[in-house]
Every structure is written in structure tokens, then in C-alpha cells.
Amino acid sequence: MKRRIPGLHSWQPDDTSLLGGLFLTRVDKAFFRWQLRKPYLELRFVVLEPKAYENKAFFARLYCTEKALGKFGRFLRDFGYDAELLQHDQVDVKALLGLRGVVRTSHVRVNGRSFQNLDAFAPEAEWETLDCTAMAHADERGGRDGL
């Protein structure tokens, strides 16, 4: 059986939902994805600031491989994850929900798929300082530099 779907041949992925820059965020959802070679934590972030992006959401991955544990640990510490759980090498997905912190994001296209990158993290308390610094860099160079 054949079915006609108008516009299917001209559909292009919508990269406008990908965010790049410095954002104060909250973890809204978290899921472990246990792939054989590269297990990862999939996170849904909601932007709290800047106001122009408030309540926009994006998904990003944090890999749990041995090579990526440093970045994963920095994320947990900067977002205020429970130190006792971290001390015991435990990650509780429910304990991640609601955590807040600063992220610098970018996006990349690999094999026709778009991915949101988490480039750097900082504690929520540093948002005002980082945001002002980013604005100063934007004034100097015409673009946002971030962390």
C-alpha cells in the first residue's frame, strides 16, 4: 500500500531548536542509556536565564565511559549533586532532577544528525559573574564567549 505525504521529500531537520551559548539551567529529566560501547546519561535541561531563552528546553548527553568520567564528575559537582552519593560512586537519576547550574553549549552535526554539546559547567552561584563576563566579551568581539 502506498500513501502520499505532501512535503516529505523537502523536509529538513530543524536546527533552530539547538541552542549555543551560556545558560543558567535546571535539570528537568534524566535517563540512563546503556549502550554496549558508550553508555550515557541523557539530560533534558530547561533554560532559566537569559530571559530571551527562558523555558526553552534542550537534550544533551553525558557519557559514562572511563575517558569521560572527569567531565561527568565536574557536571555533578558543579550542579550540586549529593556529595555522599558521589563519594560512593552512585548516581541516582531522581536526585539529578531539579539541580541547577550554568552550562556552555554548542551543537554539532554528525552523519546528518544534530547533537547538543555540553562544553563547560559552573555552579549556579557563578551565573551573575559569568553572564557579565560573557557580555563584556560580546561587546569586545561581537560574539558570546562564555565560560
PANUKE-469666 format. One line per 8 residues: their letters; for each residue z negated, x, y of C-alpha. Coordinates in nm, 4 decimals, padded with zeros to 6 digits, always signed. Layout:
a) Z X Y | ...
//
This chain:
mkrripgl) +00.0000 +00.0000 +00.0000 | +00.0928 +00.1315 +00.3442 | -00.0888 +00.0429 +00.6620 | +00.0283 +00.1102 +01.0164 | -00.2338 +00.2571 +01.2530 | -00.0963 +00.2886 +01.6079 | -00.1728 +00.6194 +01.7802 | -00.2778 +00.8037 +01.4643
hswqpddt) -00.0082 +01.0716 +01.4974 | -00.1074 +01.1603 +01.8539 | -00.4859 +01.1681 +01.8131 | -00.6513 +01.4865 +01.9424 | -01.0150 +01.5853 +01.8944 | -01.2332 +01.5058 +02.1942 | -01.3774 +01.8366 +02.3155 | -01.5281 +01.6682 +02.6215
sllgglfl) -01.8427 +01.5889 +02.4206 | -01.9094 +01.9613 +02.3752 | -02.1486 +02.0985 +02.6330 | -02.1637 +02.4510 +02.7652 | -02.4352 +02.5902 +02.9874 | -02.8093 +02.5935 +03.0346 | -03.0039 +02.2783 +02.9414 | -03.3611 +02.1590 +02.9081
trvdkaff) -03.3548 +01.9675 +02.5791 | -03.5589 +01.7715 +02.3267 | -03.5021 +01.7770 +01.9505 | -03.4086 +01.4211 +01.8554 | -03.3142 +01.4613 +01.4878 | -03.3186 +01.7384 +01.2310 | -03.1675 +01.7651 +00.8826 | -03.1565 +02.0492 +00.6310
rwqlrkpy) -02.8148 +02.1072 +00.4762 | -02.8492 +02.3227 +00.1658 | -02.5055 +02.4729 +00.1153 | -02.4911 +02.7394 -00.1529 | -02.3916 +03.0323 +00.0687 | -02.5100 +02.9280 +00.4143 | -02.7942 +02.6752 +00.4264 | -02.8594 +02.5476 +00.7768
lelrfvvl) -03.0675 +02.3147 +00.9862 | -02.8592 +02.0602 +01.1738 | -03.0233 +01.9564 +01.5005 | -02.9470 +01.6779 +01.7435 | -03.0548 +01.7675 +02.0946 | -03.0893 +01.5285 +02.3879 | -03.0454 +01.6808 +02.7332 | -03.3347 +01.6194 +02.9726
epkayenk) -03.2063 +01.8295 +03.2647 | -02.9906 +01.8900 +03.4637 | -02.9714 +01.5291 +03.5750 | -02.5900 +01.5248 +03.5591 | -02.6144 +01.5591 +03.1784 | -02.9350 +01.3593 +03.1253 | -02.9472 +01.1671 +02.7936 | -02.6269 +01.3263 +02.6625
affarlyc) -02.6679 +01.4424 +02.3060 | -02.5121 +01.7185 +02.1021 | -02.5422 +01.8552 +01.7499 | -02.5814 +02.2221 +01.6662 | -02.6619 +02.4319 +01.3615 | -02.9239 +02.6971 +01.2979 | -02.8517 +02.8923 +00.9824 | -03.1331 +02.9762 +00.7403
tekalgkf) -02.9771 +03.2863 +00.5869 | -03.1624 +03.6172 +00.5782 | -02.9352 +03.7536 +00.8504 | -03.0078 +03.4585 +01.0831 | -03.3870 +03.4359 +01.0370 | -03.4573 +03.6182 +01.3655 | -03.2674 +03.3591 +01.5687 | -03.4242 +03.0765 +01.3683
grflrdfg) -03.7745 +03.2154 +01.4320 | -03.7078 +03.2576 +01.8071 | -03.5974 +02.8953 +01.8249 | -03.9153 +02.7752 +01.6521 | -04.1458 +02.9865 +01.8713 | -03.9711 +02.9030 +02.1991 | -03.9709 +02.5309 +02.1249 | -04.3437 +02.5337 +02.0446
ydaellqh) -04.3282 +02.4767 +01.6690 | -04.6645 +02.4621 +01.4883 | -04.7857 +02.8233 +01.4583 | -04.9817 +02.7545 +01.1389 | -04.6751 +02.6170 +00.9582 | -04.4710 +02.9092 +01.0860 | -04.7382 +03.1532 +00.9630 | -04.6963 +03.0053 +00.6118
dqvdvkal) -04.3124 +03.0219 +00.6318 | -04.2883 +02.6421 +00.6297 | -04.0502 +02.4244 +00.8269 | -04.1350 +02.0553 +00.8434 | -03.8417 +01.8538 +00.9770 | -04.0771 +01.5857 +01.1102 | -04.2720 +01.8488 +01.3077 | -03.9494 +01.9501 +01.4834
lglrgvvr) -03.8891 +01.6051 +01.6306 | -03.9808 +01.5846 +01.9977 | -04.0042 +01.9604 +02.0523 | -03.8741 +02.0631 +02.3933 | -03.7216 +02.3841 +02.5211 | -03.4328 +02.5467 +02.7017 | -03.1042 +02.6285 +02.5305 | -02.7895 +02.8013 +02.6458
tshvrvng) -02.4897 +02.6561 +02.4668 | -02.1228 +02.7275 +02.4281 | -01.8592 +02.5943 +02.1936 | -01.6024 +02.7465 +01.9650 | -01.3046 +02.6159 +01.7724 | -01.2631 +02.7405 +01.4134 | -00.9807 +02.6226 +01.1884 | -00.9204 +02.3212 +01.4101
rsfqnlda) -01.2877 +02.2152 +01.4124 | -01.5128 +02.2389 +01.7173 | -01.8692 +02.3668 +01.6894 | -02.1536 +02.3782 +01.9400 | -02.3184 +02.7232 +01.9521 | -02.6809 +02.7846 +02.0409 | -02.6631 +03.1172 +02.2238 | -03.0193 +03.1591 +02.3533
fapeaewe) -03.3560 +02.9840 +02.3782 | -03.6553 +02.9779 +02.6114 | -03.9798 +02.7812 +02.6336 | -03.9793 +02.4616 +02.8402 | -04.2187 +02.6209 +03.0911 | -03.9448 +02.8648 +03.1965 | -03.6935 +02.5924 +03.2869 | -03.7562 +02.5988 +03.6641
tldctama) -03.7225 +02.9782 +03.6812 | -03.4136 +02.9893 +03.4620 | -03.2477 +02.6979 +03.6387 | -03.2971 +02.8635 +03.9792 | -03.1682 +03.1946 +03.8438 | -02.8642 +03.0222 +03.6950 | -02.7931 +02.8556 +04.0301 | -02.8164 +03.1926 +04.2076
haderggr) -02.5661 +03.3397 +03.9606 | -02.3395 +03.0397 +04.0102 | -02.3436 +03.0959 +04.3861 | -02.2604 +03.4663 +04.3448 | -01.9866 +03.4387 +04.0830 | -01.8764 +03.0780 +04.0915 | -01.9971 +03.0045 +03.7380 | -02.3206 +02.9470 +03.5494
dgl) -02.4637 +03.2455 +03.3695 | -02.7760 +03.1022 +03.2088 | -03.0302 +03.2994 +03.0066
//
